[in-house]
Amino acid sequence: MIQKVLIANRGEIALRIIAACRELGLSTVAVFSEADRTSQHVRLADEAVCIGPPFSKASYLNVTAVLSAAEISGADAVHPGYGFLAENAAFAEMVQECGLTWVGPPPDAIRLMGDKATARRTVAERGVPVLPGSATPLTSREEAVRLAYEVGFPVILKASAGGGGKGMRVANDERELRHAFDTARHEAERAFGVADVYLEKYLTAPRHIEIQVMGDNFGRVVAIGERECSIQRRHQKLIEEAPSVVVDEELRRAMCAAAAAAAQAVGYRSAGTVEFLYDEGKFYFMEMNTRIQVEHPVTEEVTGLDLVVEQLNVAAGKPLSFRRRPKMVGHAIEFRINAEDPVTFAPSPGQITELALPVGPGIRLETHIYTGYRVPPHYDSLLAKLIVRGRDRAEAITRARRALSMFQVGGIKTSIPLHQRIIQDPDFQEGRLSTRFMERFAAAGG
């Protein structure tokens, strides 16, 4: 049984977890840094505990402070949300060692999938397609060069312990690869504390398509369906949608089977996402995110599921509420509204002086901001997730146009104008997407 959940996070995801806990009749405990003392999640949780100064390392990444907050408040479960400690296997183990319920996958699954090279090897053994590349981390520049000639340029170096674009370098020839090898290792060590990198064949303009999975404690893993996440800048997603316009039922079955096999390979439970690259009719495993994703609402909108409620129920020892992949109905698109300049992408912290939120059919808004809220400079710039749903993609885009025009934020700059330009782009409207979309869009003056 779970009765009181400590939410080891902030912002909109903390509010999302509070909402799920309210539906289940569970009490909530918010943790907050001094910079977040007036945040919505602090106001709306049943209890709140300050865990340190503004900087993440001293607060939201401070394992001792988070676990102390759980003990002080009498929480019996910890939900990590995404980011911060969500994919920290050691933290998950410590939560369990303290006698608390971890609302997430087994620590061993987090650890295995967190090592990207090991994850590639593990899923390949289950028959999941992977791009040609190194089975283990590279030991030298010469090994990287030899392997690159075997798989063919261009290639990409990736941090074994990485994510979010850190420790990634593309090389089009041997000279670039020799330089990129040291750069990628240095960046990987600085970002993750581990310098290991591996090499893959680089696809120049693939689609990024991911599959949402859920697993329970009874050996059941269900691959729920796909999300298109191709519109991204520097490997950071900007817009996500479900379903993908290029995925037919045959391809969906194949990708879902591969995603389920990847999850079952590590005894997965709770919510997770298996990410693939899709190019010229073929898909390849990229990585698995062992947590709830920022873009989970688009899957919820087209399936009717509540993935956070499912997470909480699974953690409490209950089976999944569904036994097979649900049918996706309609079309949903999510726009990440960030506190940043829509042209230069420079961060734009500061006080929100006015706020008008979109309303009307087909609109869902996940946000922690309000008039007078001061956006701190210490954390991710995500302010809100605007999700629109329509009977089909055309209607969803029409509703997105309406919603974005109504969404007004004063006092700071946001990415809303960028999204307004993107949805007018002919390639976007026709669903001609790839991970190079933003490069083409910027070059065309978008």
VEXDOPA-806631 format. One record per residue (C-alpha): residue in one letter; x, y, z. Coordinates in nm, 3 decimals. Example, Ala and Ser with C-alpha at 12.3 -4.5 7.8 and 13.67 -1.06 7.14 Angstrom:
// residues 2
+----+---------+---------+---------+
! aa !    east !   north !      up !
+----+---------+---------+---------+
!  A !   1.230 !  -0.450 !   0.780 !
!  S !   1.367 !  -0.106 !   0.714 !
+----+---------+---------+---------+
//
This chain:
// residues 446
+----+---------+---------+---------+
! aa !    east !   north !      up !
+----+---------+---------+---------+
!  M !   0.000 !   0.000 !   0.000 !
!  I !   0.107 !   0.355 !  -0.075 !
!  Q !  -0.041 !   0.637 !   0.130 !
!  K !   0.194 !   0.934 !   0.101 !
!  V !   0.409 !   1.014 !  -0.204 !
!  L !   0.713 !   1.240 !  -0.193 !
!  I !   0.762 !   1.407 !  -0.532 !
!  A !   1.135 !   1.446 !  -0.595 !
!  N !   1.092 !   1.711 !  -0.864 !
!  R !   0.954 !   2.055 !  -0.944 !
!  G !   0.754 !   2.248 !  -1.204 !
!  E !   0.479 !   2.106 !  -1.422 !
!  I !   0.573 !   1.740 !  -1.370 !
!  A !   0.538 !   1.782 !  -0.992 !
!  L !   0.187 !   1.918 !  -1.047 !
!  R !   0.108 !   1.631 !  -1.285 !
!  I !   0.205 !   1.381 !  -1.017 !
!  I !   0.001 !   1.567 !  -0.755 !
!  A !  -0.303 !   1.542 !  -0.984 !
!  A !  -0.259 !   1.164 !  -1.023 !
!  C !  -0.216 !   1.121 !  -0.647 !
!  R !  -0.533 !   1.320 !  -0.583 !
!  E !  -0.727 !   1.085 !  -0.812 !
!  L !  -0.602 !   0.789 !  -0.613 !
!  G !  -0.661 !   0.952 !  -0.274 !
!  L !  -0.290 !   0.966 !  -0.190 !
!  S !  -0.125 !   1.240 !   0.016 !
!  T !   0.163 !   1.430 !  -0.139 !
!  V !   0.485 !   1.587 !  -0.018 !
!  A !   0.659 !   1.850 !  -0.229 !
!  V !   1.028 !   1.922 !  -0.198 !
!  F !   1.156 !   2.260 !  -0.305 !
!  S !   1.467 !   2.473 !  -0.325 !
!  E !   1.476 !   2.825 !  -0.188 !
!  A !   1.424 !   2.951 !  -0.544 !
!  D !   1.097 !   2.756 !  -0.568 !
!  R !   0.943 !   2.861 !  -0.237 !
!  T !   0.648 !   3.028 !  -0.415 !
!  S !   0.603 !   2.760 !  -0.681 !
!  Q !   0.266 !   2.601 !  -0.751 !
!  H !   0.373 !   2.251 !  -0.654 !
!  V !   0.463 !   2.381 !  -0.309 !
!  R !   0.123 !   2.543 !  -0.272 !
!  L !  -0.081 !   2.248 !  -0.394 !
!  A !   0.094 !   1.956 !  -0.224 !
!  D !  -0.039 !   1.846 !   0.114 !
!  E !   0.302 !   1.911 !   0.270 !
!  A !   0.623 !   2.076 !   0.155 !
!  V !   0.984 !   2.051 !   0.271 !
!  C !   1.268 !   2.285 !   0.173 !
!  I !   1.572 !   2.082 !   0.069 !
!  G !   1.834 !   2.349 !   0.002 !
!  P !   1.955 !   2.652 !  -0.192 !
!  P !   1.866 !   2.723 !  -0.556 !
!  F !   2.137 !   2.527 !  -0.735 !
!  S !   2.027 !   2.175 !  -0.832 !
!  K !   2.332 !   2.000 !  -0.687 !
!  A !   2.250 !   2.144 !  -0.346 !
!  S !   1.877 !   2.070 !  -0.362 !
!  Y !   1.699 !   1.855 !  -0.623 !
!  L !   2.012 !   1.646 !  -0.681 !
!  N !   2.097 !   1.626 !  -0.311 !
!  V !   2.013 !   1.264 !  -0.230 !
!  T !   2.058 !   1.309 !   0.144 !
!  A !   1.826 !   1.608 !   0.153 !
!  V !   1.556 !   1.433 !  -0.051 !
!  L !   1.565 !   1.118 !   0.161 !
!  S !   1.566 !   1.326 !   0.480 !
!  A !   1.253 !   1.505 !   0.355 !
!  A !   1.087 !   1.167 !   0.305 !
!  E !   1.174 !   1.063 !   0.660 !
!  I !   1.064 !   1.395 !   0.813 !
!  S !   0.731 !   1.392 !   0.632 !
!  G !   0.655 !   1.024 !   0.683 !
!  A !   0.627 !   0.958 !   0.310 !
!  D !   0.621 !   0.592 !   0.213 !
!  A !   0.690 !   0.632 !  -0.161 !
!  V !   0.905 !   0.849 !  -0.390 !
!  H !   0.810 !   0.953 !  -0.743 !
!  P !   1.108 !   1.109 !  -0.925 !
!  G !   0.925 !   1.253 !  -1.229 !
!  Y !   1.178 !   1.310 !  -1.508 !
!  G !   1.522 !   1.469 !  -1.499 !
!  F !   1.715 !   1.528 !  -1.176 !
!  L !   1.735 !   1.188 !  -0.998 !
!  A !   1.480 !   1.002 !  -1.210 !
!  E !   1.734 !   0.780 !  -1.388 !
!  N !   1.983 !   0.751 !  -1.104 !
!  A !   1.998 !   0.381 !  -1.020 !
!  A !   2.191 !   0.441 !  -0.697 !
!  F !   1.921 !   0.680 !  -0.575 !
!  A !   1.649 !   0.427 !  -0.658 !
!  E !   1.837 !   0.166 !  -0.456 !
!  M !   1.873 !   0.403 !  -0.161 !
!  V !   1.501 !   0.478 !  -0.170 !
!  Q !   1.428 !   0.107 !  -0.143 !
!  E !   1.693 !   0.052 !   0.124 !
!  C !   1.518 !   0.317 !   0.332 !
!  G !   1.201 !   0.105 !   0.319 !
!  L !   1.027 !   0.336 !   0.073 !
!  T !   0.845 !   0.241 !  -0.247 !
!  W !   1.020 !   0.353 !  -0.563 !
!  V !   0.771 !   0.468 !  -0.826 !
!  G !   0.975 !   0.362 !  -1.123 !
!  P !   1.157 !   0.072 !  -1.285 !
!  P !   1.397 !  -0.164 !  -1.105 !
!  P !   1.737 !  -0.004 !  -1.033 !
!  D !   1.911 !  -0.275 !  -1.237 !
!  A !   1.701 !  -0.183 !  -1.541 !
!  I !   1.787 !   0.185 !  -1.496 !
!  R !   2.155 !   0.103 !  -1.467 !
!  L !   2.164 !  -0.128 !  -1.769 !
!  M !   1.969 !   0.100 !  -2.000 !
!  G !   2.162 !   0.400 !  -1.871 !
!  D !   2.479 !   0.258 !  -2.026 !
!  K !   2.397 !   0.314 !  -2.391 !
!  A !   2.659 !   0.075 !  -2.527 !
!  T !   2.543 !  -0.204 !  -2.296 !
!  A !   2.180 !  -0.128 !  -2.382 !
!  R !   2.256 !  -0.162 !  -2.755 !
!  R !   2.419 !  -0.499 !  -2.699 !
!  T !   2.139 !  -0.622 !  -2.472 !
!  V !   1.852 !  -0.539 !  -2.706 !
!  A !   2.040 !  -0.666 !  -3.011 !
!  E !   2.059 !  -1.006 !  -2.840 !
!  R !   1.677 !  -0.998 !  -2.829 !
!  G !   1.653 !  -0.936 !  -3.201 !
!  V !   1.587 !  -0.563 !  -3.179 !
!  P !   1.745 !  -0.387 !  -3.482 !
!  V !   2.036 !  -0.157 !  -3.400 !
!  L !   2.252 !   0.062 !  -3.622 !
!  P !   2.593 !  -0.078 !  -3.719 !
!  G !   2.852 !   0.034 !  -3.467 !
!  S !   3.060 !  -0.061 !  -3.165 !
!  A !   2.933 !  -0.329 !  -2.927 !
!  T !   3.140 !  -0.186 !  -2.641 !
!  P !   3.286 !   0.156 !  -2.553 !
!  L !   3.577 !   0.260 !  -2.773 !
!  T !   3.925 !   0.221 !  -2.624 !
!  S !   4.120 !   0.443 !  -2.863 !
!  R !   4.102 !   0.688 !  -3.149 !
!  E !   4.249 !   0.424 !  -3.380 !
!  E !   3.972 !   0.178 !  -3.292 !
!  A !   3.714 !   0.447 !  -3.372 !
!  V !   3.874 !   0.514 !  -3.711 !
!  R !   3.894 !   0.144 !  -3.801 !
!  L !   3.531 !   0.086 !  -3.709 !
!  A !   3.417 !   0.397 !  -3.895 !
!  Y !   3.567 !   0.265 !  -4.217 !
!  E !   3.390 !  -0.067 !  -4.157 !
!  V !   3.041 !   0.085 !  -4.113 !
!  G !   3.100 !   0.378 !  -4.351 !
!  F !   3.104 !   0.752 !  -4.292 !
!  P !   2.930 !   0.956 !  -4.163 !
!  V !   2.936 !   0.822 !  -3.807 !
!  I !   2.832 !   0.957 !  -3.470 !
!  L !   3.005 !   0.929 !  -3.134 !
!  K !   2.778 !   0.907 !  -2.830 !
!  A !   2.844 !   0.911 !  -2.457 !
!  S !   2.779 !   0.567 !  -2.310 !
!  A !   2.630 !   0.722 !  -1.996 !
!  G !   2.475 !   1.013 !  -2.176 !
!  G !   2.163 !   1.170 !  -2.312 !
!  G !   2.021 !   1.507 !  -2.412 !
!  G !   2.279 !   1.557 !  -2.686 !
!  K !   2.578 !   1.581 !  -2.450 !
!  G !   2.886 !   1.389 !  -2.560 !
!  M !   2.755 !   1.355 !  -2.917 !
!  R !   2.970 !   1.436 !  -3.219 !
!  V !   2.914 !   1.365 !  -3.589 !
!  A !   3.213 !   1.293 !  -3.813 !
!  N !   3.202 !   1.290 !  -4.193 !
!  D !   3.559 !   1.173 !  -4.247 !
!  E !   3.867 !   1.048 !  -4.062 !
!  R !   4.001 !   1.394 !  -3.983 !
!  E !   3.674 !   1.501 !  -3.821 !
!  L !   3.651 !   1.173 !  -3.631 !
!  R !   3.998 !   1.203 !  -3.482 !
!  H !   3.914 !   1.549 !  -3.353 !
!  A !   3.562 !   1.451 !  -3.242 !
!  F !   3.686 !   1.152 !  -3.041 !
!  D !   3.869 !   1.361 !  -2.781 !
!  T !   3.598 !   1.628 !  -2.777 !
!  A !   3.317 !   1.377 !  -2.720 !
!  R !   3.509 !   1.198 !  -2.444 !
!  H !   3.586 !   1.525 !  -2.267 !
!  E !   3.226 !   1.642 !  -2.288 !
!  A !   3.096 !   1.304 !  -2.171 !
!  E !   3.325 !   1.304 !  -1.868 !
!  R !   3.230 !   1.661 !  -1.780 !
!  A !   2.856 !   1.594 !  -1.812 !
!  F !   2.827 !   1.240 !  -1.673 !
!  G !   3.151 !   1.165 !  -1.491 !
!  V !   3.227 !   0.884 !  -1.739 !
!  A !   3.435 !   0.943 !  -2.054 !
!  D !   3.324 !   0.627 !  -2.238 !
!  V !   3.187 !   0.679 !  -2.588 !
!  Y !   3.065 !   0.441 !  -2.856 !
!  L !   3.022 !   0.475 !  -3.232 !
!  E !   2.724 !   0.427 !  -3.463 !
!  K !   2.651 !   0.473 !  -3.829 !
!  Y !   2.499 !   0.821 !  -3.864 !
!  L !   2.170 !   0.865 !  -4.046 !
!  T !   2.165 !   1.211 !  -4.200 !
!  A !   1.790 !   1.282 !  -4.187 !
!  P !   1.596 !   1.013 !  -4.000 !
!  R !   1.272 !   1.045 !  -3.811 !
!  H !   1.281 !   1.012 !  -3.433 !
!  I !   0.996 !   0.782 !  -3.333 !
!  E !   0.953 !   0.646 !  -2.982 !
!  I !   0.730 !   0.380 !  -2.830 !
!  Q !   0.566 !   0.421 !  -2.489 !
!  V !   0.583 !   0.104 !  -2.280 !
!  M !   0.435 !   0.007 !  -1.943 !
!  G !   0.526 !  -0.297 !  -1.736 !
!  D !   0.397 !  -0.441 !  -1.410 !
!  N !   0.519 !  -0.680 !  -1.142 !
!  F !   0.347 !  -0.978 !  -1.303 !
!  G !   0.570 !  -1.002 !  -1.607 !
!  R !   0.338 !  -0.809 !  -1.836 !
!  V !   0.489 !  -0.547 !  -2.066 !
!  V !   0.262 !  -0.358 !  -2.306 !
!  A !   0.393 !  -0.138 !  -2.585 !
!  I !   0.123 !   0.128 !  -2.608 !
!  G !   0.204 !   0.309 !  -2.931 !
!  E !   0.431 !   0.561 !  -3.098 !
!  R !   0.510 !   0.929 !  -3.073 !
!  E !   0.681 !   1.134 !  -3.343 !
!  C !   0.957 !   1.347 !  -3.189 !
!  S !   1.154 !   1.453 !  -3.496 !
!  I !   1.131 !   1.830 !  -3.447 !
!  Q !   1.421 !   1.905 !  -3.218 !
!  R !   1.705 !   2.147 !  -3.174 !
!  R !   2.046 !   2.021 !  -3.063 !
!  H !   1.886 !   1.686 !  -2.975 !
!  Q !   1.629 !   1.861 !  -2.752 !
!  K !   1.268 !   1.797 !  -2.854 !
!  L !   1.042 !   2.092 !  -2.934 !
!  I !   0.722 !   1.934 !  -3.067 !
!  E !   0.586 !   1.580 !  -3.028 !
!  E !   0.277 !   1.414 !  -3.171 !
!  A !   0.085 !   1.088 !  -3.176 !
!  P !   0.036 !   0.898 !  -3.391 !
!  S !   0.314 !   0.942 !  -3.648 !
!  V !   0.199 !   1.010 !  -4.003 !
!  V !   0.445 !   0.753 !  -4.144 !
!  V !   0.359 !   0.464 !  -3.913 !
!  D !   0.097 !   0.228 !  -4.051 !
!  E !  -0.045 !  -0.063 !  -3.856 !
!  E !   0.212 !  -0.312 !  -3.983 !
!  L !   0.504 !  -0.090 !  -3.887 !
!  R !   0.337 !  -0.008 !  -3.554 !
!  R !   0.312 !  -0.378 !  -3.469 !
!  A !   0.678 !  -0.431 !  -3.554 !
!  M !   0.803 !  -0.132 !  -3.356 !
!  C !   0.586 !  -0.217 !  -3.057 !
!  A !   0.710 !  -0.577 !  -3.061 !
!  A !   1.070 !  -0.455 !  -3.066 !
!  A !   1.004 !  -0.207 !  -2.784 !
!  A !   0.838 !  -0.474 !  -2.570 !
!  A !   1.130 !  -0.711 !  -2.634 !
!  A !   1.376 !  -0.440 !  -2.525 !
!  A !   1.182 !  -0.377 !  -2.204 !
!  Q !   1.141 !  -0.747 !  -2.126 !
!  A !   1.515 !  -0.797 !  -2.172 !
!  V !   1.577 !  -0.603 !  -1.851 !
!  G !   1.271 !  -0.713 !  -1.652 !
!  Y !   1.111 !  -0.373 !  -1.692 !
!  R !   0.818 !  -0.238 !  -1.495 !
!  S !   0.657 !   0.109 !  -1.467 !
!  A !   0.659 !   0.364 !  -1.749 !
!  G !   0.939 !   0.379 !  -2.002 !
!  T !   1.010 !   0.483 !  -2.358 !
!  V !   1.205 !   0.299 !  -2.625 !
!  E !   1.341 !   0.542 !  -2.882 !
!  F !   1.404 !   0.451 !  -3.246 !
!  L !   1.543 !   0.617 !  -3.555 !
!  Y !   1.338 !   0.552 !  -3.869 !
!  D !   1.485 !   0.589 !  -4.216 !
!  E !   1.388 !   0.454 !  -4.558 !
!  G !   1.140 !   0.201 !  -4.423 !
!  K !   1.364 !   0.064 !  -4.147 !
!  F !   1.385 !   0.141 !  -3.776 !
!  Y !   1.678 !   0.112 !  -3.535 !
!  F !   1.702 !   0.114 !  -3.156 !
!  M !   1.857 !   0.432 !  -3.019 !
!  E !   1.805 !   0.421 !  -2.642 !
!  M !   1.554 !   0.358 !  -2.365 !
!  N !   1.443 !   0.627 !  -2.120 !
!  T !   1.364 !   0.461 !  -1.789 !
!  R !   1.112 !   0.715 !  -1.661 !
!  I !   0.797 !   0.901 !  -1.752 !
!  Q !   0.865 !   1.128 !  -2.051 !
!  V !   0.796 !   1.499 !  -2.091 !
!  E !   0.577 !   1.414 !  -2.390 !
!  H !   0.365 !   1.142 !  -2.226 !
!  P !   0.043 !   1.353 !  -2.252 !
!  V !   0.014 !   1.305 !  -2.629 !
!  T !  -0.008 !   0.929 !  -2.574 !
!  E !  -0.264 !   0.980 !  -2.298 !
!  E !  -0.474 !   1.201 !  -2.522 !
!  V !  -0.508 !   0.944 !  -2.799 !
!  T !  -0.541 !   0.634 !  -2.578 !
!  G !  -0.744 !   0.758 !  -2.279 !
!  L !  -0.484 !   0.620 !  -2.036 !
!  D !  -0.344 !   0.796 !  -1.730 !
!  L !   0.018 !   0.685 !  -1.735 !
!  V !   0.110 !   0.841 !  -1.401 !
!  V !  -0.182 !   0.668 !  -1.228 !
!  E !  -0.061 !   0.345 !  -1.389 !
!  Q !   0.287 !   0.411 !  -1.250 !
!  L !   0.152 !   0.459 !  -0.899 !
!  N !  -0.067 !   0.150 !  -0.918 !
!  V !   0.217 !  -0.065 !  -1.048 !
!  A !   0.442 !   0.060 !  -0.767 !
!  A !   0.168 !  -0.038 !  -0.522 !
!  G !   0.175 !  -0.393 !  -0.657 !
!  K !  -0.129 !  -0.379 !  -0.882 !
!  P !  -0.142 !  -0.512 !  -1.239 !
!  L !  -0.174 !  -0.285 !  -1.539 !
!  S !  -0.534 !  -0.180 !  -1.603 !
!  F !  -0.502 !  -0.296 !  -1.965 !
!  R !  -0.371 !  -0.619 !  -2.115 !
!  R !  -0.300 !  -0.518 !  -2.475 !
!  R !  -0.215 !  -0.216 !  -2.683 !
!  P !  -0.509 !   0.028 !  -2.686 !
!  K !  -0.634 !   0.176 !  -3.010 !
!  M !  -0.517 !   0.531 !  -3.076 !
!  V !  -0.808 !   0.761 !  -3.155 !
!  G !  -0.761 !   1.106 !  -3.307 !
!  H !  -0.437 !   1.303 !  -3.316 !
!  A !  -0.250 !   1.495 !  -3.044 !
!  I !   0.040 !   1.741 !  -3.067 !
!  E !   0.248 !   1.876 !  -2.778 !
!  F !   0.437 !   2.206 !  -2.788 !
!  R !   0.707 !   2.272 !  -2.530 !
!  I !   0.676 !   2.634 !  -2.419 !
!  N !   1.016 !   2.744 !  -2.294 !
!  A !   1.139 !   3.063 !  -2.131 !
!  E !   1.378 !   3.155 !  -2.409 !
!  D !   1.419 !   3.390 !  -2.700 !
!  P !   1.228 !   3.241 !  -2.996 !
!  V !   1.503 !   3.344 !  -3.240 !
!  T !   1.834 !   3.315 !  -3.054 !
!  F !   1.715 !   3.054 !  -2.800 !
!  A !   1.888 !   3.248 !  -2.521 !
!  P !   1.733 !   3.178 !  -2.177 !
!  S !   1.481 !   3.436 !  -2.058 !
!  P !   1.429 !   3.412 !  -1.682 !
!  G !   1.238 !   3.683 !  -1.498 !
!  Q !   0.898 !   3.774 !  -1.362 !
!  I !   0.579 !   3.694 !  -1.551 !
!  T !   0.385 !   4.020 !  -1.551 !
!  E !   0.073 !   3.898 !  -1.732 !
!  L !  -0.066 !   3.565 !  -1.838 !
!  A !  -0.353 !   3.460 !  -2.063 !
!  L !  -0.411 !   3.088 !  -2.107 !
!  P !  -0.574 !   2.921 !  -2.409 !
!  V !  -0.919 !   2.769 !  -2.376 !
!  G !  -1.164 !   2.577 !  -2.591 !
!  P !  -1.217 !   2.224 !  -2.724 !
!  G !  -0.916 !   1.998 !  -2.764 !
!  I !  -0.679 !   2.191 !  -2.539 !
!  R !  -0.480 !   2.053 !  -2.246 !
!  L !  -0.227 !   2.266 !  -2.063 !
!  E !   0.032 !   2.142 !  -1.814 !
!  T !   0.205 !   2.431 !  -1.642 !
!  H !   0.324 !   2.565 !  -1.309 !
!  I !   0.336 !   2.935 !  -1.401 !
!  Y !   0.106 !   3.216 !  -1.290 !
!  T !   0.095 !   3.596 !  -1.303 !
!  G !   0.367 !   3.725 !  -1.074 !
!  Y !   0.568 !   3.401 !  -1.087 !
!  R !   0.942 !   3.459 !  -1.118 !
!  V !   1.107 !   3.213 !  -1.355 !
!  P !   1.437 !   3.118 !  -1.189 !
!  P !   1.758 !   3.096 !  -1.395 !
!  H !   1.876 !   2.779 !  -1.224 !
!  Y !   1.672 !   2.508 !  -1.397 !
!  D !   1.540 !   2.385 !  -1.731 !
!  S !   1.355 !   2.657 !  -1.920 !
!  L !   1.031 !   2.458 !  -1.966 !
!  L !   0.733 !   2.672 !  -1.863 !
!  A !   0.442 !   2.472 !  -1.999 !
!  K !   0.334 !   2.191 !  -2.224 !
!  L !   0.051 !   2.283 !  -2.457 !
!  I !  -0.125 !   1.973 !  -2.588 !
!  V !  -0.391 !   1.997 !  -2.857 !
!  R !  -0.612 !   1.714 !  -2.978 !
!  G !  -0.827 !   1.680 !  -3.288 !
!  R !  -1.019 !   1.414 !  -3.475 !
!  D !  -0.728 !   1.410 !  -3.718 !
!  R !  -0.394 !   1.586 !  -3.763 !
!  A !  -0.544 !   1.871 !  -3.968 !
!  E !  -0.789 !   1.956 !  -3.690 !
!  A !  -0.514 !   1.930 !  -3.428 !
!  I !  -0.305 !   2.183 !  -3.623 !
!  T !  -0.603 !   2.416 !  -3.652 !
!  R !  -0.656 !   2.397 !  -3.277 !
!  A !  -0.284 !   2.451 !  -3.221 !
!  R !  -0.302 !   2.772 !  -3.422 !
!  R !  -0.591 !   2.893 !  -3.206 !
!  A !  -0.431 !   2.787 !  -2.878 !
!  L !  -0.091 !   2.941 !  -2.952 !
!  S !  -0.252 !   3.271 !  -3.053 !
!  M !  -0.440 !   3.283 !  -2.721 !
!  F !  -0.138 !   3.190 !  -2.505 !
!  Q !   0.009 !   3.520 !  -2.388 !
!  V !   0.300 !   3.550 !  -2.145 !
!  G !   0.423 !   3.895 !  -2.047 !
!  G !   0.752 !   4.002 !  -1.888 !
!  I !   0.972 !   3.732 !  -2.045 !
!  K !   1.034 !   3.588 !  -2.389 !
!  T !   0.897 !   3.244 !  -2.478 !
!  S !   0.911 !   2.993 !  -2.762 !
!  I !   0.545 !   3.055 !  -2.854 !
!  P !   0.628 !   3.266 !  -3.164 !
!  L !   0.864 !   2.991 !  -3.284 !
!  H !   0.587 !   2.732 !  -3.262 !
!  Q !   0.352 !   2.965 !  -3.448 !
!  R !   0.601 !   2.986 !  -3.733 !
!  I !   0.665 !   2.611 !  -3.737 !
!  I !   0.299 !   2.515 !  -3.775 !
!  Q !   0.273 !   2.743 !  -4.080 !
!  D !   0.562 !   2.562 !  -4.248 !
!  P !   0.448 !   2.350 !  -4.547 !
!  D !   0.672 !   2.058 !  -4.451 !
!  F !   0.524 !   2.051 !  -4.102 !
!  Q !   0.170 !   2.072 !  -4.231 !
!  E !   0.233 !   1.784 !  -4.472 !
!  G !   0.414 !   1.575 !  -4.209 !
!  R !   0.747 !   1.580 !  -4.394 !
!  L !   0.958 !   1.563 !  -4.079 !
!  S !   1.308 !   1.456 !  -3.981 !
!  T !   1.564 !   1.535 !  -3.713 !
!  R !   1.709 !   1.790 !  -3.959 !
!  F !   1.379 !   1.981 !  -3.980 !
!  M !   1.497 !   2.272 !  -3.766 !
!  E !   1.819 !   2.313 !  -3.966 !
!  R !   1.621 !   2.340 !  -4.287 !
!  F !   1.364 !   2.562 !  -4.119 !
!  A !   1.629 !   2.804 !  -3.986 !
!  A !   1.812 !   2.811 !  -4.320 !
!  A !   1.487 !   2.907 !  -4.491 !
!  G !   1.448 !   3.203 !  -4.257 !
!  G !   1.201 !   3.038 !  -4.020 !
+----+---------+---------+---------+
//
